[in-house]
Amino acid sequence: MSETKAIRVERDGPVMVLTMDRPEVLNALDPPAHRQLAEALDQYAADDDLHVAILTGAGEKAFCVGSDLKARAEMGGDDMPRAGFGGIAERFDLMKPVIAAINGHAIGGGMEMVLACDLALAVPTAKFGLPEVRVGLAASGGLHRLARQLPTKHAMEIALSGELFSAERALEYGLINRVVDAGALMQAATELANGLLAGAPMALRATKQMMLDGLGKPSLAAAFGAGYSEYEAMLSSEDAIEGSAAFLERRKPVWKNR
C-alpha cells in the first residue's frame, strides 16, 4: 500500500512552500508526516536553487496542533526523525530562512515548529500554547527555544501554565512578526519571501548563521571573534563583488549564489 502524502511541496522559483495537509486532524502529525516533512526540508537545504521556504497548514482551523495521538497510540510512539518534531524542531544546521505562515492554531509541537522558524505571520484567530504540563508532560525541546526567544517571565508563564494565548499576545511577546488577515496570509508570506530574495542567497545564509551561532557564544566579544563558515564563503563570493558593482552602477544586482 502506498503511503499517503501528508505534506504538499510546491516550488515557485527560488521559494519552496510546504503545506501540512491533514486538516481532518487539525494538521496533527503522525510518523509518515514527520518523515515527509523532514525529507522536504532536507531537499530544501540541499537545493542550490531554493533560497526561502514557507511552512503552513491546510484548512482554516490549524497550522498544527502537535502529534496525532491516535496514531501515536496505535504505533507505540511518534517515531520522530533526527531533526525533531516536523523535521525542524531540532534542525540546527539549516542556514536558509524559513517563514511560518500560521493559518490557525499552533499548539504543542505546532508551536515548537513556529519557534524553529525564522519569521512568522499569523491569522487573527490563531491560538498558541504549550499545554503539555496539563497532561502530565513537558514540552521537550520547545522549552529551550522558548527560553531563548522570549523574556524569562513570559516564557515561564507560557510553559508552566499551559494556557493558550492569542495571535495578538504572540505579537506582543515577539513570537511572531505580525498578524495578517486570513485571506491575505499566503500573499503576505510570499511578499515577505520575495523581500528576502532581494538579498544575496549567500548573504542570507551568513546572516542567519552569525545571528544564531553567535547567541551560543559565552560573550559578545566571543561572538565577534568566532569564525562563521557561511560568512567566510560570502566574503570571497562573486555575489559580494556583484552587490557592490550594482550599487555603484545604480542597478538591481543579479545574484548567482556563488
Rosetta blueprint (number, residue, H / E / L):
1 M L
2 S L
3 E L
4 T L
5 K L
6 A L
7 I E
8 R E
9 V E
10 E E
11 R E
12 D E
13 G L
14 P L
15 V E
16 M E
17 V E
18 L E
19 T E
20 M E
21 D L
22 R L
23 P H
24 E H
25 V H
26 L L
27 N L
28 A L
29 L E
30 D L
31 P H
32 P H
33 A H
34 H H
35 R H
36 Q H
37 L H
38 A H
39 E H
40 A H
41 L H
42 D H
43 Q H
44 Y H
45 A H
46 A H
47 D L
48 D L
49 D L
50 L L
51 H L
52 V E
53 A E
54 I E
55 L E
56 T E
57 G E
58 A L
59 G L
60 E L
61 K L
62 A E
63 F E
64 C E
65 V L
66 G L
67 S E
68 D L
69 L H
70 K H
71 A H
72 R H
73 A H
74 E H
75 M H
76 G L
77 G L
78 D L
79 D L
80 M L
81 P L
82 R L
83 A L
84 G L
85 F H
86 G H
87 G H
88 I L
89 A L
90 E L
91 R L
92 F L
93 D L
94 L L
95 M L
96 K L
97 P L
98 V E
99 I E
100 A E
101 A E
102 I E
103 N L
104 G L
105 H E
106 A E
107 I E
108 G L
109 G H
110 G H
111 M H
112 E H
113 M H
114 V H
115 L H
116 A H
117 C L
118 D L
119 L E
120 A E
121 L E
122 A E
123 V L
124 P L
125 T L
126 A L
127 K E
128 F E
129 G E
130 L L
131 P H
132 E H
133 V H
134 R H
135 V H
136 G L
137 L L
138 A L
139 A L
140 S L
141 G H
142 G H
143 L H
144 H H
145 R H
146 L H
147 A H
148 R H
149 Q H
150 L L
151 P L
152 T H
153 K H
154 H H
155 A H
156 M H
157 E H
158 I H
159 A H
160 L H
161 S H
162 G L
163 E L
164 L L
165 F E
166 S E
167 A H
168 E H
169 R H
170 A H
171 L H
172 E H
173 Y H
174 G L
175 L L
176 I L
177 N L
178 R E
179 V E
180 V L
181 D L
182 A H
183 G H
184 A H
185 L H
186 M H
187 Q H
188 A H
189 A H
190 T H
191 E H
192 L H
193 A H
194 N H
195 G H
196 L H
197 L L
198 A L
199 G L
200 A L
201 P H
202 M H
203 A H
204 L H
205 R H
206 A H
207 T H
208 K H
209 Q H
210 M H
211 M H
212 L H
213 D H
214 G H
215 L H
216 G L
217 K L
218 P L
219 S L
220 L H
221 A H
222 A H
223 A H
224 F H
225 G H
226 A L
227 G L
228 Y L
229 S H
230 E H
231 Y H
232 E H
233 A H
234 M H
235 L H
236 S L
237 S L
238 E H
239 D H
240 A H
241 I H
242 E H
243 G H
244 S H
245 A H
246 A H
247 F H
248 L H
249 E L
250 R L
251 R L
252 K L
253 P L
254 V L
255 W L
256 K L
257 N L
258 R L
